[in-house]
Amino acid sequence: MTAPHLSPADNSMLPSADHLLSPLTGWTRAHWEALADRLLDGLVPYASPGLAQYRLPGRASHSGPVSDGLEGFARSFLLAAFRIAGSAGRVGPALIERYAAGLAAGTDPAGGDERWPAITDRAQPMVEAASIAIALHETRPWLWDRLDDGVRARVVDWLGGFVGADVNDSNWRLFQVITEEFLASVGAPHSRAEIDAGLARLEDWYRGGGWYTDGDGRKFDYYNGWALHLYPVLWARIAGPRADAAAVARHRARLREFLAAHQHFFGADGGPVHQGRSLTYRFATTAPLWAGVLADATPLPPGRTRRLASGALRHFAERGVPDERGLLTLGWYRPFLPVTQRYSGPASPYWASKAFLGLLLPESHPVWTAPEEPAPIDTDDTTLALPGPGWLLHTTAADGLVRLVNHGSDRLPPPPATADDSPHYARLAYSSATAPETPSAPATVPDNHLALLAPDGTPSPRGHIHPLGAEGRRAASRYGGEDGDIETVSVVHGPWEVRVHRVHAPADTPVREGGWAVADDDGPPEGTSGPGWAVARRADGLTSALVGLHGWGDGTGTVVGAAGTNAYGHHSATPVLEGRTAPGGRESLLVTLVLLSGDPDTPHTGASASVGADGDVDIRFPDGTRESVTRGETPYGRPR
């Protein structure tokens, strides 16, 4: 897919494309190094006098500007470390000196407001300490070993705040593992019991197929790759012979299995599927690709790894990332705060530095020297069921789009705790070319959700998702609350999804379903609709259609427009169907065809659904392919 209009990117600093070595992206190691240098140079005007903090413009996080300044140092230090170590120290000496000076000033008791905040229970410096520890390990010959003894002692004292501290029971446990393992590597006080406990907690969260939940509950997102798989690889590099061989082998096997699926999360244009929190980290989605190579734990050929990673980095570089100042902003392409969280400060996006992990691989490594190989989406349509997170991927080579059908990740705490739905977890589907509408305002955010409407028009939340399985070309879940519950089976084929909803709610309850939201900066997407159908189309042809196949009766189709609510463009439009539940209070059966396609000529007509006396649903897709969804012991039917 082409991109909606954005401010042109300044790529004048990048090398010329090399289409012999990289026929698909044109990008080589030289492009990665040049972009790393641009990101590092862009930070210099925002350095504090002693170089211990980078205080960037933008909204402060809930931790405050001093913590945010530390974040700027730590996360950019990670990028600098990969650049320094990847060139065996053959970088301008100013880069090494800059971070050496920052380490000294940040840990200086007389450092004033440049001094780093202490590592205390559940505090943000825990996150940043792990990045500093990784960077110090990877640059040890050029930085740590050359620091003054007094500075080394102060750095150890600061990192030592982790020992005995209370850590958030999530991926934060691995920050403690990393930091204390670094302390062990330099002969400093640490707790082997805390390191072992953090690694053991990871076992509790494993759900099979290469998937971890980020803490208790069903919290599946990119943290699986850029944290829960990445940190065990980096821990093993720091621990060396101290690492438990069985644990290392187990982590490597799981990463290998994960990458077999993760390669399908990138569109042909390099755009990653837009799902989950911390999306402002952008191309950090490529970090596990490089981790797999570093740990000899990838099923992907070297040329495909580079094609996927370079494709994602180029995707953002061509869409104004970094901005004209060389900065990563709080957003997706342009600044867009709804993709951030309370903990997101101006320097938070620099966790994207993890994408540059591949620079640790030598220039002679096949991942840099082998010709690019196509990604799966470049050549084939793919359908992939992921039972661990309860997801179903379907991709189409003709338009290069990835669609993720979500029947398992809600990021809600386990009952009885409650929390509001997040649009980045509660939707029925996400893609590599669209974003959910945010914030969640009832009148403007109906995308990829079936809702029961209260008398005042407030839609029911999805709430906790109870997965019923993901297998073959279908996935299912149950969700709902006191006012009604819904069981949905999704069946996918090519660019289409058919949703079979069995709704249990009072008779004549208003119900509303939304399709994909498409967005553009140039102007509102075109919308057309009629009884039981609606279509929204972007100027470049990206098309979202919604068609009622059964149970919608005289339901109306509309296209709902909005402004300023979508990460992909200022103007957005979503096709919507509205109807009512069946009279008499019995179960209502609603069947809907949902389309997202980069080809405006992809048909959304010709589909049908017929229902037997036993409640089985026979589906006919627009191309004539038929499937049945059986009522009863299983939400799945058999292809016909």
N, C-alpha and C positions, 0 to 999 in steps of 0.2 A: 504494500500500500504506500502511496505517496503521503506526505505529511500535510496536515492543515497548515495554512500560512502562518509563519512565525518570523520574527526578526531574523535577518540573515546572520549565520554564524561567521565569525572571523576565523577562517582556516588558513590564513596566509602564512602562519608560522609552521604549518605542517609540511612534511616532505611530499614530493610528488607521489602519486599512486603507483604501485608496482603490480601491474596486472598479470605479469608472468608468474611471480611467486604467489600472488594472492588474487586469483582471477575473479573471486566473488566480491571481495571488499576493497581490494587495492591496498590494504593496510599491512604494514610490517612492524617489526620491533622498533624501527626508527620513529614510526608514528606514535607508538606508546610512550617512548622516551620524550618526544617533543611535547606531547600533551601533559605528561607528568611535570616537565620543566615549566610549562605555562601555568599550571595550577600552583606550583610552588612559588614562582615569581609573582603571581597575582596577590599572594598573601603579604609580601614584604611591606607595602605601605601601611598595613594594619598591625604591624608588630609593636609590642610595648618596647620601651627604651632598652630594657635588658634582654629582650627577645624571648622572654618566658611565656608570653601570651600573645595570641592573635585575636584582637577584638574587632570582629567584622560588623559591618552595618546590618541592621535588621532587628527583628523582634527577639527580645531576650527569652531564654527558657525559664521555667519555674525555679531553676537552681540559681539564677542570678548571673550578672555579668562577669564576676571573677571566675566562677566555674566555667562559664562559656568561653572565657579567654584561655583557660587550661585546655578545654576541648579543642580549641583551634590549634594549640601547640601539639597536643598528643596525636590527634588524627592526621595532621599534616606531617608529623614526625614519622608516622607509619609509611606515608608515601615517600618521604625523603629517604627512609631506611631502605625501601625496595630499590629506589633509584641508586643509592650509594652502593649497597651490597651487590646489586645486579651488574654494576660496572666495576666491581672490585676496587671501589674507592676512587676510580678515575672520573671524578666529577670536579667541578670548580670547588676549590677549598672553602670558599665562602659558605657553601651549603653545609658542610660538616661543622664549620666554626659557628654557624648560626645556631644550630641545635645544641652544640656543646655549651655555648653561652647561655642558652635558654635553660638547660638542665641546671647550671650553676645558679642562675638568678631565681629560678622557680623554687629551689629548695633552700635558698638563703634565708635564715631567720630574720635578717634585717632587710629583706626584700620588699617590704612595704606592700602595696596593693598588687605587686607582681607575684608575690609569693603564692604558691599553689595552695588551695584549700586542702585541709587534712583528709585522709581517707578515714571516714567514720561509717558507722552502721548504715547500710542501704543508701549511701550517698553517691552522687554522680561521679566524683573522682575515682570510684571503683572501676567504672567503665574505662576511663581514660588511662588509669594505671596499667591496664592490660595492654593497651596500644603502646605505651611507653616501654613496657617490659619486652614486648615482641621486637620493637624497633632497636632497643639496646642489644638484644641477643643477636639480631641479624647484622648489626653494624659493629659488633664487638671489636674487631681489629682496628677499626678507624675511629671509634668513639670511646666506648667504655674503657678499653685498655689504655687510652691516652688521657683520660680525665685525671685531674688532680685527686690525690687520695682523699682529701677533705670533701670534695664534691661527690665522689663515689660513696663515701660514708653517709652524706646527707641524702642522696638518692635512695640508698638502702633503707635509711630510717623512714623516709616518706613512703616508699612501697611497703615497708613493714607494717604500716597501719592496717593492712589486710589480715594479719595474723590475729586470730581470735575474734574478728569482726563478724557481725551478723549480715548476711548477704541475701538479697532477694532470691526467692526460690524459682529461678528461671535460668535463662542463658547466662545470667550474672554469676552463677556458680562457677562457670568456666573462666570468668575473669579472675577469680580467686585462684583457680588451678594454675592459670598461666603466670600470674604475678608471683605466686609463692614458688613455682618451679624455677622461675628466673632467679629468685632469691637463693634457692638451693644451689643453682649453677654457679653462683659467685661466692658461695660459702657463707651466706648470711642466714640469720635466724628465720625459720619457716616452720610450718606444721605439715608433716607428711600425712597426718590423719585428715587434715582439711583438704589436701590435694586428692587423696583417695576417695573421700566422701563426695567431692564434687564430681569426679568421674563416675562414681557409683550411682549418683542421682541421675546421670544421663541415661543409665540403663532403665530406670523407672519410666522414662518418657518415650522409650522406643516403641513404635507401633508396627514395625515390620515394613518390608519393601524399601528400606532406606529412609523412612520417615520418623521424625521425632515430633512430639508436641512440645512447645516451648513452655514447660511447666504443666501443672495439672490442668485438666480440661481438654478441649479440642482446639488447640491453638496452632494451626498449620499455616505457614507462610514462608517468606524468603529467609527468615531466621533459621530455618532448617538447614539452609546451605551456607549462608554467610556468617553463621555463629556455631550451630550445634554440630555441623560437620567440620567447619574450618578450624575451630580452636583445638580439637583433638589432634589435628595434623600439626599445628604450630606447637602444641604442647610436646608432642613427640620429638620435634626438632630441638626444642630446648632441653628436654630431659635426656636425650641420647641414651646411653646405656642404663640410666636409672629407670627408663620407661618399662612398664610391664609388657612383655612381648605379646601375651595373649590379648591384652586390651588393644594394643596397636593393631594387631591382625584383625580384631573384631571391627574396629573403627574403619579400617581400610576396606573390608568387605562391604560394610554398609554404605560407604561413600561410593564405591563402585556401582552398587545397585541403584543408589539415588541418581547418579549421573546418567544412567541409562534412560531415566525418565526426564531429568532436568534438561537434557538437550532439546526436548520438545517444547520448552517454555518460551522460546524466542521466535518471533515472527521472521519472515524472510528479510524484512528490512532491519532486523536486529532488535526491534522493540520487544522488551520482556512483557509477559502477561502482567496487567496492572491489578494486583490483588495484594491485600495485607497492609501492615503498618510500616512506617519508616520508608515509604517509597521514595522519599527525597534522597535516599542513598543511591538511587538510580542504577548505575552500571556495577555496583557491588554485587549484583545478581550473577556476575561472571566469576566471582571469587572461588566458588567450589569447583569450577572447571579447571582452574589453575592448581587448586589444592590437590585434585585428583592426579595431576601430572607429577607434582612435587612428591606425593606419597606413593607413587607407582600404584595408584588405585583408581584408574579410569578405564572404562571399556571403549573410549573414543580414540580413533586414530589422531595423531598429532595435528594433521592439517584441518581436521574438523574442529578440534578444540580451538585453534586459532581463528577459524572462520566464525564460530559462535561468539567468542569473546570480542574479536575485532568488530564484528557486526554490531554488537551492542554498544561498544564505545563510539563507533562511528555514528550510530543512530542518534545519540545525544549530541555529539559534536556538530552534526549537520542541522540541529534544531536549537542552536543557541546556547549550548552547555559546553564549557563555562560561558558566562556572559562576557560583555565587552571589556570588563575589568579583569577578566581571568578568574572570576569567583564562581563557586557553586552556590546557588541560591536555595532558599527554602521553597521547593516546588518540584515540578516534574520536568517540563521544558522551561516555561517561564516561571517566575515566582507565583506560588499558589499554596497558600497556607492550609487549606483543608486537607492536604495530604500529610500534614505534620501532626505532632502530638505535643502535649504540654512540656515534655522533656526536650523538645527540639529547639535548639538555639541557633544563632547565625552560623556557627561552625559545624553543626551536626551533620550537614551533607558530606563532610569530609570522611565519613566512614566509607564513602565511595573509594577511598584509597585502597581498600582491600582488592579492588579490581586489578591493581597493578602488581599483585603477588607474582604474576608470571615473569616479571623482570628478574626474579631470583634465579630463574632458569638461565643457564649460559646461552650466549648468542649462538653457539654451535648445536644447541639442543634441537632435535627434530621438530619440536613444537614451533620453533622459529624458522627452521630451514626447509621443512617439507612443504610442498605445494598445498594450498588450501584444498580441502575436500568439501563437497556439498554437505550441508546440514540435512536432516531428514525432510524438513519442510521444503527444501529446494527441489525435491524430486518426487515426493510421494504424499498422498493423503494418509493421515494416521489417526486411528482411534485408540486411546490408551486409558484403561481403567486403573485407578490408583486406590485400592481398598483402604490403605492406611489412613490417608486424610479424607477419604470419601469423595474423591474427585474423578472426573471423567474429562479427558482432553480430546478434542477433535480438531484437526488441522487440515487445511486445504492448500495444496501447492499452487493452484491456479491464481489465487490472490495473496498467498503467503500469510494467511491469518491463523492465529492460535485462539481457540476458545476453550475456556475452563468452566465446566459445569460443577457447581459446588453443592454437594450433599453431605458435607462433613465438617467444615471449619467455621466456627462461630466466634472464637476467642472470648467466650463468656466464662466466668468462673463457675466451677461446679456448684450445683444446688446445695444448700438453699440460698447462697449468695446470688444477688441479681445485678444486672448492669444493662445499659441501653445497647441496642443494636449498633454496630458500626457499619457504615455503607461499604467498607472495604472487606467485610467478612460475611455480612448477612445476605448478600445478593445470591440469586440462583446461578449467575454466570458472570464471568470476567473474560477479558480478551487482551490481545496484544495491540489492538487498535482503538480501544475505547476505555473510558473510565466511568465509574459509577457517579451519579449525581450527588453532590455534597453542597452544603449540609443537608441533613435529612428533613426537609420541609415537605409536608404532605402534598402541597399543591404543585411542587416542582420536582419531586424525586420519586417517580413511580417505576424506575427502570429495574428490570429483571427481578420482579417481586410480585407475588400474588398476595393481596391483602384483603381482609374483611374490613369494611369501613364502618366506623361508629357514626351515630346520628350527626355529629358535627363534622364528619368527613375525615377524622383521624384514622389512618390506616393501622391495622394490627401489625405488630412487629413479627419478625420471624422467630426471634428468641433462640432457645437452645435447639440445635439441630440434632435429631436422633437418626443417625445413618442406618439405612436398611440394606446397604450393600452397593458395591460398584463392580461390575463384571461385564466384559464384552463391550457392547455399545450402549449400555444403560447403567444408570445409577438412580438411587432413590433415598428418600428421607421422610421423616415425619416431624412436624413442628406445629406450634400453636400454643394457646393458653385457655383461659376460662371461657372466653367468648366463642371458641371454636378451634378445631385443629384440622390440619391439612396433611395429607399424604401425597407426595409428588413422585412420579416416576418420569425420568428424562430418558428419551431414546434419541440417539444422534445418528445422523447419516450425512456425510459431506458437510455442507455449510448449514444444514438444518438441524434443529432440535424440536422434538415434539414432547410437550409436557402433558402428562396425564395427572390431573389433580382430583383427588377424592376429598371433598370438603364436608366436614361435619360442623354445622352451624345452624342457628335458628332460621326458619323459613324466611325467604324474601329478604335476606341480608344483602346489602350492596357489596359487590366484590369487584376488585380492580386488578388488572394485570398489566405490567409494563414490559416492553422489549428492551433492546439495547439502546442506550443513549449515544447518539453520534454528535460530535462537536467540531466547531470550526472557528477560527479567529476572523475570517473574512466577512462572515455574515451568517444569518440563521440558515441551517439546513432546510431544504425543501420538505414540506410535509403534505401528504395526501391521505385521505381516509374515506371510509364508507361503512355501511352496516357490517359489523363483525370483522373489520380489517383496518389496518393503518400502516403507513410506510413513511419513514424519514430517510432522506438521502442527502449526503454531503456533496459538495460541488465536484469532488474528484471521483464520485461514484460509490463511495462507501455507503452501503444500504442496510437499513434495519427495518424488518417487517414483522408484523404480528397478525396472525389470522386465527380467528375462532373456528375450530373444526367441530366442536360438539359442546352443548350445554350453555352456550352463550345466548341462545334465543334471539331476542331483538336487541341484544347488547350493541352499544355504539362503539365505533372506533374513532379515536382522535389522536392528534399529535400534540404533545405538550412541549412548549418551548420554554427555555430559561436562559438567563444570562449570569455569568460569573459563578457558575456552580460546577464546572467541569474542568479537569486538569488538561484536557486535550484541546480546549478552545473556549473562547469567551461565550460563544453562542452554542446552545445545544438543543437537541430535539429528541423526544422519545415517543415511539408509538405506544398507544394505550388502548386496552379494551375495558369496558365497564358493563356489568350485568348484575344479576341477582341470583342468590341461591334458590334451590328448588322449593316449591310450595310444599306444605305438609310436614316440614321439619325432617325430611329424610335426607340421606346422603346425596350430595350434589356431585355430579361428574362433569368436569370441565376439561376439554382437550384443546390445546393451543399449539399452532405451528409458530416457531420462532426462527427468524433468519438474520444472520449477519454475514454480509458478503462484500468483497471489494469489486465485484462485477455487478453493475446495475441491472444487467439482463438476467441474472439468476432468478429463476421463477419462484414466486411464492404462491402462485395459484396452482390448481390441479391436485392439491392435497385433500385428503378426506379422512374421516374417522367414523367407524360404525361400531355400535355397542350391542353385544349379544344379551340375551335374557339373563345370563349368569354374571353380567357385568364385565366380561372380557371386552377389550378394545382392539379392534383391527385398524391399523394405521396404514395409510397409503401416502408416501412422500411425493413431492411434485414430480420426481423423475420416474415414478411408478414402483419404486421399491416398497415392499410391504413388510410390516412387523406386527406382532400381536402382543398386547400387555394383558397378562392373566390376573384375574382377581383371585385372592385366596391365600394359600400358604406362602407364596413368594410374590414380590412385586415384579418379577421378571417373566417374560414370555419367551417364545421361540421365534427366530426369524423364519419367514415363509418364502 
